[in-house]
Amino acid sequence: MRALVVTAVAAEADSVATGLTPHPDPVTPEPRTLRGGYLVTRRDLPGGAVDVLVGGVGPAAAAAATATALALADYSLVISAGIGGGFVPAAPLGSLVVADAIVAADLGAGTPDGFVPVDALGFGRSVHLPPAELAARCAEATGALLAPVLTVSTVTGSASRAAELAARHPLAGAEAMEGFGVAEAAAAYGLPVLEVRAVSNAVGPRDRDAWRIGDALGALAAGFRAMGPVLVSWGERHEHR
Ligand SMILES: O=C(O)c1cccc(C(=O)CC[C@H]2O[C@@H](n3cnc4c(=O)[nH]cnc43)[C@H](O)[C@@H]2O)c1
């Protein structure tokens, strides 16, 4: 199994790499290599390896970084991972959400009758579906909520916006900014995609003091520690080469 994990910032990449390290050493800085202009940390797993790449914030940066990495190396699975906003109470602070759907929640057109998503406009897709079995196994192994994860270009900052998104996506568990970009690049290479988010804040009124980024990064590391064996097993059962 050769997985590419794409995060927005280095702190998220460090959490993922720590989770995939059997005996992490908190003192030794992570050795990173530069590949195609992006910082990458390598983790070896039984029967394969995971490359953790720092791709930047937002769907465009994530898509560019993912497509660059997929053009330079051969992967069998792509994962968008990082912190995200949780739709509470379903996804409380410090919890994990594994996407059963990766949704472009603000890609489309505003009309007098409301938002029309890009697929309804006839210009492409607004949803990517992870492999159902793999997503379910990852959620089970990590204790995560299995739910749609929304990709937005602007962090929700009001109760009205949160309500608008929840009304359109009543099952949504989390909101972030990179998943759909990663998924579009993965789809271009015919690769399966996952998204895993650790909840750092509640989706709603902007309250920076309420963000718990440190706790979310810890949950992200724990999540990848639990996911490691699931990824290895899935690779053994789904890769015949
Ligand atoms: O409102 C602020 O000033 C503020 C404070 C801390 C972080 C931000 C971000 O814009 C972080 C975006 C970054 O983190 C992910 N993320 C985390 N929570 C959310 C959210 O509620 N909605 C969307 N994205 C979120 C995101 O994937 C980015 O990588 C702002």
The ligand as a Tripos MOL2 file, in Angstrom:
@<TRIPOS>MOLECULE
LIG
   30    33     1     0     0
SMALL
NO_CHARGES

@<TRIPOS>ATOM
      1 O1        -11.3090   32.4850   12.3680 O.co2     1 LIG1
      2 C1        -10.0670   32.5850   12.4950 C.2       1 LIG1
      3 O2         -9.4580   33.6280   12.6560 O.co2     1 LIG1
      4 C2         -9.2610   31.3610   12.4020 C.ar      1 LIG1
      5 C3         -8.5480   30.8830   13.4980 C.ar      1 LIG1
      6 C4         -7.8370   29.6840   13.3420 C.ar      1 LIG1
      7 C5         -7.8290   28.9860   12.1200 C.ar      1 LIG1
      8 C6         -8.5360   29.5390   11.0610 C.ar      1 LIG1
      9 C7         -8.5360   28.8950    9.7840 C.2       1 LIG1
     10 O3         -8.9130   29.4890    8.7920 O.2       1 LIG1
     11 C8         -8.0640   27.4660    9.7500 C.3       1 LIG1
     12 C9         -8.2960   26.9030    8.3970 C.3       1 LIG1
     13 C10        -7.5320   25.6080    8.2690 C.3       1 LIG1
     14 O4         -7.9690   24.7030    9.2850 O.3       1 LIG1
     15 C11        -9.0140   23.8630    8.7690 C.3       1 LIG1
     16 N1        -10.2070   24.2300    9.5310 N.ar      1 LIG1
     17 C12       -10.2870   24.1590   10.8790 C.ar      1 LIG1
     18 N2        -11.4940   24.5150   11.3180 N.ar      1 LIG1
     19 C13       -12.2150   24.8430   10.2140 C.ar      1 LIG1
     20 C14       -13.5540   25.3020   10.0390 C.ar      1 LIG1
     21 O5        -14.3510   25.5030   10.9930 O.2       1 LIG1
     22 N3        -13.9470   25.5230    8.7610 N.ar      1 LIG1
     23 C15       -13.1020   25.3160    7.7030 C.ar      1 LIG1
     24 N4        -11.8320   24.8890    7.8240 N.ar      1 LIG1
     25 C16       -11.4050   24.6600    9.0840 C.ar      1 LIG1
     26 C17        -9.0500   24.0910    7.2750 C.3       1 LIG1
     27 O6         -9.0540   22.8520    6.5800 O.3       1 LIG1
     28 C18        -7.8110   24.9070    6.9710 C.3       1 LIG1
     29 O7         -6.7150   24.1030    6.6400 O.3       1 LIG1
     30 C19        -9.2800   30.6950   11.1850 C.ar      1 LIG1
@<TRIPOS>BOND
     1     1     2 2
     2     2     3 1
     3     2     4 1
     4     4     5 ar
     5     4    30 ar
     6     5     6 ar
     7     6     7 ar
     8     7     8 ar
     9     8     9 1
    10     8    30 ar
    11     9    10 2
    12     9    11 1
    13    11    12 1
    14    12    13 1
    15    13    14 1
    16    13    28 1
    17    14    15 1
    18    15    16 1
    19    15    26 1
    20    16    17 ar
    21    16    25 ar
    22    17    18 ar
    23    18    19 ar
    24    19    20 ar
    25    19    25 ar
    26    20    21 2
    27    20    22 ar
    28    22    23 ar
    29    23    24 ar
    30    24    25 ar
    31    26    27 1
    32    26    28 1
    33    28    29 1
@<TRIPOS>SUBSTRUCTURE
     1 LIG1         1 GROUP 0 **** ****
